Amino acid sequence: MDTSPGAGRLRSAVSARFGGLPRSFWIVFSGMIANRIGTMVVPFLVFFLGARGFSTELTGTIVIVLGFGGMFGPALGGLLADRIGPRLTVIVGLALTPFSLGALYGAPNLVTLAIAAGLLGLTGTIYRPASSALVAETVGPDGRVKAFSLLHWGFNIGTAVATGMAGFLAVRGYWLLFLVDGLTCLVYAVIVLVGIPPDRRAPAAERVHGIGYGVVFSDRLMVGYLVLSAVGITVYTQTEFTLPLAIRLDGLSPSVYGAVGALNAVLVVLLQPLLFGWLSKVDRIRVLAASWVLIGAGVAGTGLADHLWQYAITVVVWSIGEVVNGIVAGSIVADLAPPGARGRYQGAFTWVWALARLAAPATAVGLFGTVGPAVLWWGCAVGGLLAGVASIALGPAFARRFAGNLESTPKQEATA
């Protein structure tokens, strides 16, 4: 065994980043990565529909229906997580998804394709808030920042691997994408079924919040967090919809978008473990505010870019913002939620992501086609700044809530 000072520092750094989390977290983490590696159908849906001869307009319709289904899935998943338990909800959602994938692949016409796409959007997102609630229940408050930042990191690792694999498999037949996607859903379900104990029956004191989303929307601090998150996420998702449009309008090839996408993936995977040790010691709300400002500045900078190297600079800025945001955002939701409502709080937060993914392209198309792209890019800068300022303004309220929830946390959970 190497006992040199360098090796000791390395072991200490690895322990600080990955140690101290319960077995149940690593089960969810490993299942999530397996599932993300197989998530191939949705990213390549446009190509699949094109190969079947559907026009751009009809393809757009199917994608919109998929997005609408994705808005209802998180809400249902959050409700079920608090009603029947997060473990069972994760298993049910993942077990249903392969059926939706099969229906989409075998749909004979536009109507059945639209129905199957809506079902896939619904079933494919049920597990997400439930898995986050499962982590919040099994990891104590002191470990949640680490746990949720690792989930974000693993999510990006899985997505990067899936993108490369999907391109390789698609040229050999789109049926392979559907097969791998469905199988990895079942793998995740089996991992949770075997590795996580059955959901415990919540004490009566934790069931006073009812079963609807009233508990979330009557929480003014959570609503404030959802609103500022919606603004910030809408700015961020311009990187998925408007960035490729800007690259195309500059007369650059699709390979440029592929290059900047690869750069983003590499930066997120490499930087998150490096920045966590430093940022975990900084107030979470200040970190959150900085992330929105960086994302807004980076995305807005796209409007100044004309060449690959210029686009690369903007990607570096908003990728750092993404990393910083991923370190703290999920744990904030977990610590705002009262016991017995964690699923619905995570469901509301996941729903905001789905809403932003619909709002981003609509905003881009509307502004590009009317007042011009400059207004969009300036809007991104202003949106990121407003989200950052709002985060700081809500900082004292967040601090009071976190302190109050920590004091009321049962001892066994606080030390999980």
C-alpha positions in Angstrom: 0.0 0.0 0.0 1.4 3.4 -1.0 1.9 5.5 2.1 3.5 8.6 0.4 2.1 12.0 1.2 0.7 12.3 -2.3 -1.2 9.1 -2.1 -2.5 10.1 1.3 -3.9 13.3 0.0 -5.5 11.5 -2.9 -7.2 9.0 -0.6 -8.4 11.9 1.6 -9.8 13.8 -1.4 -11.6 10.6 -2.7 -13.0 9.9 0.7 -14.2 13.5 1.1 -16.0 13.4 -2.3 -17.4 9.9 -2.2 -17.3 8.7 1.4 -19.9 8.9 4.1 -23.0 8.0 2.1 -25.3 5.0 2.9 -25.5 1.9 0.8 -29.0 2.8 -0.4 -27.7 5.9 -2.1 -25.1 4.0 -4.1 -27.8 1.6 -5.2 -29.9 4.4 -6.5 -26.7 6.0 -8.0 -25.6 2.9 -9.9 -29.2 2.2 -11.1 -29.5 5.8 -12.4 -26.2 5.6 -14.3 -27.3 2.3 -15.9 -30.6 3.8 -16.9 -29.0 7.0 -18.3 -26.5 5.0 -20.4 -29.5 3.4 -22.0 -31.5 6.5 -22.5 -31.3 6.7 -26.3 -34.7 6.9 -27.9 -35.7 10.4 -26.9 -32.4 12.1 -28.0 -32.7 10.3 -31.4 -36.5 10.5 -31.8 -36.2 13.2 -34.5 -33.9 10.9 -36.6 -36.2 7.9 -36.0 -39.3 9.7 -37.2 -37.4 11.1 -40.2 -36.3 7.6 -41.1 -40.0 6.6 -41.1 -40.8 9.4 -43.6 -42.5 11.9 -41.3 -42.2 15.6 -42.3 -40.5 18.2 -40.1 -44.0 19.6 -39.1 -45.3 16.1 -38.0 -42.1 15.3 -36.3 -42.4 18.6 -34.3 -45.9 17.6 -33.3 -44.8 14.3 -31.9 -42.0 15.9 -30.0 -44.4 18.5 -28.5 -46.7 15.6 -27.4 -43.8 13.9 -25.8 -43.0 17.1 -23.9 -46.6 17.5 -22.7 -46.5 13.9 -21.4 -43.2 14.8 -19.6 -45.0 17.6 -17.8 -47.5 15.2 -16.2 -45.1 12.4 -15.3 -43.2 14.3 -12.6 -46.4 15.5 -11.0 -47.8 11.9 -10.9 -44.4 10.5 -9.7 -44.3 13.0 -6.8 -47.8 12.2 -5.7 -47.2 8.5 -5.8 -43.9 8.8 -4.0 -45.7 10.3 -1.0 -48.7 8.0 -1.3 -47.3 4.6 -1.9 -43.6 5.2 -1.2 -40.7 6.4 -3.4 -39.2 2.9 -3.8 -42.4 1.4 -5.2 -43.0 4.4 -7.4 -39.5 4.1 -9.0 -40.1 0.5 -9.7 -43.6 1.1 -11.2 -42.4 4.0 -13.4 -39.4 2.1 -14.7 -41.4 -1.1 -15.3 -44.1 0.8 -17.4 -41.6 2.7 -19.6 -40.6 -0.3 -21.8 -44.2 -0.8 -22.7 -44.4 2.8 -23.9 -41.1 2.4 -25.8 -42.5 -0.7 -27.5 -45.8 1.1 -28.4 -43.8 4.0 -29.9 -41.6 1.7 -32.0 -44.5 -0.3 -33.3 -47.0 2.6 -33.8 -48.4 2.3 -37.4 -49.6 5.8 -37.9 -49.5 9.4 -36.7 -52.3 9.1 -34.2 -50.9 6.0 -32.5 -47.4 7.6 -32.6 -48.7 10.7 -30.8 -50.4 8.6 -28.1 -47.4 6.4 -27.6 -45.1 9.5 -27.4 -47.4 11.1 -24.7 -47.3 7.8 -22.8 -43.5 7.7 -23.0 -43.3 11.2 -21.8 -45.5 10.3 -18.9 -44.1 6.9 -17.8 -40.5 7.9 -18.5 -40.5 10.7 -16.0 -42.5 9.1 -13.1 -39.4 7.7 -11.5 -37.4 10.9 -11.4 -39.0 12.8 -8.4 -39.4 9.5 -6.6 -35.7 8.6 -6.9 -34.8 12.1 -5.6 -37.3 11.6 -2.7 -35.7 8.2 -2.0 -32.3 9.8 -1.7 -33.7 12.6 0.5 -35.2 10.0 2.8 -32.1 7.8 3.1 -29.4 10.5 3.3 -29.3 12.8 6.3 -29.2 16.6 5.9 -25.4 16.7 6.4 -24.9 14.4 3.3 -27.5 15.7 0.9 -25.3 18.3 -0.9 -22.8 15.6 -1.6 -25.5 13.0 -2.6 -27.4 15.3 -5.0 -24.3 16.7 -6.6 -23.1 13.1 -7.2 -26.5 12.3 -8.8 -26.1 15.2 -11.2 -22.5 14.1 -12.0 -23.6 10.5 -12.6 -26.5 11.7 -14.7 -24.1 13.6 -17.0 -21.7 10.6 -17.2 -24.5 8.3 -18.3 -25.8 10.9 -20.8 -22.4 11.3 -22.4 -21.9 7.6 -22.8 -25.5 7.1 -24.1 -25.0 9.8 -26.8 -21.9 8.1 -28.2 -23.4 4.6 -28.0 -26.7 5.7 -29.6 -25.0 7.1 -32.6 -23.1 3.8 -33.1 -26.3 1.7 -32.7 -28.6 3.9 -34.7 -26.8 3.2 -38.0 -27.3 -0.5 -37.3 -31.0 -0.2 -36.7 -33.2 2.0 -34.5 -34.7 -1.1 -32.9 -31.5 -1.4 -31.0 -32.0 2.0 -29.3 -35.5 0.9 -28.2 -34.2 -2.5 -27.0 -31.3 -1.0 -25.0 -33.5 1.8 -23.5 -36.2 -0.7 -22.4 -33.7 -3.1 -20.9 -31.8 -0.5 -18.9 -35.1 0.7 -17.4 -35.7 -2.8 -16.2 -32.2 -3.1 -14.9 -32.7 0.0 -12.8 -36.0 -1.3 -11.5 -34.4 -4.7 -10.5 -31.5 -2.9 -8.8 -34.0 -0.9 -6.7 -36.2 -3.9 -6.1 -33.4 -6.1 -4.8 -31.2 -3.5 -3.1 -33.6 -1.1 -1.4 -35.8 -2.2 1.5 -39.6 -1.8 1.2 -40.9 1.7 1.9 -41.7 2.3 5.5 -45.2 3.4 6.6 -44.9 7.1 7.3 -45.8 8.1 10.9 -49.1 9.9 11.4 -47.3 13.2 12.0 -45.8 13.0 8.5 -49.2 12.4 6.8 -50.8 15.7 7.8 -49.9 17.3 4.5 -52.6 15.5 2.5 -52.0 13.9 -0.9 -52.2 16.9 -3.3 -49.9 19.7 -4.3 -51.4 22.2 -2.0 -48.6 21.7 0.5 -46.1 22.8 -2.2 -48.0 25.8 -3.6 -48.9 27.1 -0.2 -45.2 27.2 0.7 -44.2 30.7 -0.4 -40.5 30.0 -0.1 -40.8 26.9 -2.3 -42.9 28.8 -4.8 -40.3 31.5 -4.9 -37.6 28.9 -5.5 -39.7 27.3 -8.3 -40.2 30.7 -10.0 -36.5 31.7 -10.0 -35.6 28.2 -11.1 -38.0 28.3 -14.0 -36.4 31.5 -15.2 -32.9 30.2 -14.8 -33.7 26.8 -16.4 -35.4 28.4 -19.3 -32.2 30.3 -20.0 -30.1 27.2 -19.6 -32.3 25.1 -21.9 -31.5 27.6 -24.7 -28.3 25.6 -25.0 -30.3 22.7 -26.2 -32.6 24.5 -28.7 -31.2 27.9 -29.6 -27.5 27.2 -29.6 -27.8 24.7 -32.6 -30.0 27.3 -34.4 -27.4 30.0 -33.9 -24.6 27.7 -35.2 -26.7 26.9 -38.3 -27.5 30.6 -38.9 -23.7 31.3 -38.8 -23.2 28.9 -41.6 -21.3 26.4 -39.5 -21.7 22.6 -39.9 -23.5 20.3 -37.4 -20.1 19.0 -36.3 -19.5 22.4 -34.6 -22.6 21.7 -32.4 -21.2 18.2 -31.8 -17.9 19.6 -30.7 -19.3 22.1 -28.3 -21.7 19.4 -26.9 -18.7 17.2 -26.3 -16.8 20.1 -24.6 -19.7 20.6 -22.2 -19.9 16.9 -21.3 -16.1 16.8 -20.6 -16.2 20.0 -18.5 -19.1 18.8 -16.4 -17.6 15.3 -15.7 -14.2 16.7 -14.9 -15.0 19.9 -13.0 -17.8 18.7 -10.7 -15.5 16.5 -8.5 -12.8 19.2 -8.5 -15.1 22.1 -7.5 -17.2 20.3 -5.0 -14.7 20.4 -2.2 -14.4 24.2 -2.4 -18.1 25.0 -3.1 -19.4 22.6 -0.4 -17.9 25.0 2.2 -19.6 28.1 0.7 -23.2 29.1 1.5 -25.5 27.2 -0.9 -27.6 30.1 -1.8 -24.6 32.2 -2.8 -23.4 29.3 -4.9 -26.9 29.0 -6.5 -26.9 32.7 -7.3 -23.5 32.5 -8.9 -24.6 29.6 -11.0 -27.5 31.5 -12.6 -25.4 34.5 -13.3 -22.7 32.3 -15.0 -25.4 30.5 -17.0 -27.0 33.7 -18.1 -23.7 35.3 -19.1 -22.5 32.2 -21.0 -25.7 31.7 -22.9 -26.0 35.4 -23.7 -22.5 35.3 -25.1 -23.7 33.0 -27.8 -25.0 36.0 -29.6 -21.5 37.4 -29.9 -20.0 34.1 -31.3 -19.3 33.5 -35.0 -16.6 30.8 -35.0 -16.0 27.6 -33.2 -13.4 29.0 -30.8 -15.8 31.7 -29.8 -18.7 29.3 -29.2 -16.2 27.2 -27.1 -15.6 30.1 -24.8 -19.3 30.6 -24.2 -19.7 26.9 -23.5 -17.0 27.0 -20.9 -18.8 29.8 -19.1 -22.2 28.3 -19.0 -20.8 24.8 -18.3 -19.1 26.1 -15.2 -22.5 27.5 -14.2 -24.1 24.2 -14.8 -21.6 22.4 -12.6 -22.0 24.9 -9.8 -25.8 24.7 -10.0 -25.7 20.9 -10.0 -23.8 20.9 -6.8 -26.5 22.6 -4.8 -29.9 22.7 -6.6 -31.2 19.3 -5.7 -30.3 19.4 -2.0 -32.1 22.7 -1.6 -35.4 21.1 -2.7 -34.8 18.2 -0.3 -34.1 20.5 2.6 -37.1 22.7 1.9 -39.5 19.8 1.9 -41.2 18.7 5.1 -41.3 14.9 5.9 -44.1 13.3 4.1 -44.1 15.7 1.2 -40.6 15.1 -0.3 -42.0 13.4 -3.3 -44.3 16.3 -4.2 -41.6 18.9 -3.7 -39.3 16.9 -6.0 -42.2 16.4 -8.4 -42.8 20.2 -8.5 -39.1 20.9 -9.2 -38.9 18.3 -11.9 -42.1 19.7 -13.4 -40.5 23.1 -13.6 -37.7 21.5 -15.7 -40.3 20.0 -18.1 -42.1 23.3 -18.3 -38.8 25.1 -19.1 -38.0 22.6 -21.9 -41.3 23.6 -23.5 -40.9 27.3 -22.9 -37.3 27.6 -24.2 -38.0 26.7 -27.9 -41.3 28.6 -27.9 -39.4 31.7 -26.6 -36.6 31.3 -29.0 -38.8 30.9 -32.1 -41.0 33.7 -31.1 -38.2 36.2 -30.5 -36.1 35.1 -33.4 -39.0 35.5 -35.8 -40.2 38.9 -34.5 -37.8 41.2 -32.8 -34.6 39.3 -33.6 -32.0 37.2 -31.8 -30.4 40.1 -30.0 -33.4 40.5 -27.7 -33.2 36.8 -26.9 -29.6 36.9 -25.9 -30.0 40.1 -23.9 -33.1 38.4 -22.2 -30.9 35.4 -21.3 -28.4 37.8 -19.6 -31.1 39.6 -17.7 -32.9 36.3 -16.8 -29.7 34.9 -15.3 -29.0 38.0 -13.4 -32.6 38.2 -12.0 -32.5 34.6 -10.9 -29.2 35.3 -9.1 -30.4 38.4 -7.4 -33.7 36.7 -6.4 -31.7 33.8 -4.9 -29.7 36.3 -2.7 -32.8 38.1 -1.7 -34.4 34.8 -0.5 -31.2 33.8 1.3 -32.2 34.7 4.8 -35.5 32.9 4.4 -33.7 29.8 3.1 -31.3 29.9 6.1 -34.2 30.0 8.6 -36.0 27.1 6.9 -32.9 25.0 6.7 -32.2 25.6 10.4 -35.7 24.9 11.5 -36.0 21.6 9.4 -32.6 20.5 10.8 -33.8 21.0 14.4 -37.0 19.0 13.7 -35.2 16.1 11.8 -35.3 12.8 13.7 -31.9 11.8 15.1 -31.7 8.6 13.1 -32.3 10.5 9.9 -29.9 13.3 10.7 -27.1 10.7 11.1 -28.0 8.5 8.2 
